[in-house]
C-alpha cells in the first residue's frame, strides 16, 4: 500500500475543509501522530483510519482506493490487529478497536464481520470484566450470526467455540474438555484448514485440561501430537509452549531429568523466536531444577 499517498490525501482533505491537525486528532490520537501519518512516516491502525475518515467526511475505503488496496483489506487489517492484541493480552486496546468499529457499516451490516467484533468483545468480558456468564452469552450470539448448519462449522465458529472452552479450564475442567473434543470432531469434518494454528491450539488446550485433572500421560501425548503437527506443517506456532508443557507434566510426575530435557527444548524454540521474556523464565527454571538435582546427589 502507498502510505504516502494516503497521508497526502488526508492532508489535502483536512485543509480543504479548514481543519487543523489538532482538530483531526481530537478524540482520536495526538497531533504529532496525525503529522506523521500525513508525511507517510507511520500508518495508522485501521480503526484510527476509520475515525479520521469520519471526521473528514469520506468513506474509509476512499483511502484504500487511493492506496490501490481493495476494500477487503480494511476488514483483514482490523482482524489482524485484534489477533495481535488478543495474543499479547492487550485487552483494553482490543476493546478500543471494537468500540470504534461497531458503528462502522462494514461491520454492523455484515454478519461475519460483526461476529469478529462480538468474539473479541466476549474475550474482553471474560478477561477484564470477569463476567463469565455474559462472555459465554456473547460468544453464543456470535456463533449464531453465521451458523447455518450444525454439521459443518466454519473455522471462525470453531475458534469461538474453542475460546468458550478456554473459559472453563480453571473452573470446570470436564466441561472444557467436552467442548474441546467437540471442536476436534468438527475440525475432522472439515475438508481442509486454512489456519493451521487452530489444530495446534486445540492440542495445547486439551493438554492443559488433562494436566489439571492429573492425567499427565494423556496430556503429554496430546502435546506430542501438537509437536508432530507443527513439524509436519512446518510451523513454529506454540512449539515452545508444547515442549514446556511436556516438561511441566514430567515435573508434576517427579521425573526431573525429563523435565529439564523438555524445558531445554522449549528454551531453544523461544530463543529462536527471540522471545526474551519466556526464554529468561525458562533459564531460571532450568537453573532451579539443576540446583535441586545437585542437592539430591
Secondary structure, DSSP 4 states (H G I P E B T S, - for coil): --HHHHHHHHHHHHHHTT--HHHHHTTTS-HHHHHHHHHTSS---HHHHHHHHHHHTS-THHHHHHTT--THHHHHHHHHHHHHHHHTT-HHHHHHHHHHHTTSHHHHT-HHHHHHHHHHHHHHHHHTS--HHHHHHHHHHHHHHH---SSS--HHHHHHHHHHHHHTTTT-HHHHHHHHHHHHHHHHHSS--S-THHHHHHHHHHHHHHHHTT-HHHHHHHHHHHHHHHHHTT--TTHHHHHHHHHHHHHHTT-HHHHHHHHHHHHHHHHHTT-HHHHHHHHHHHHHHHHHHHHT-
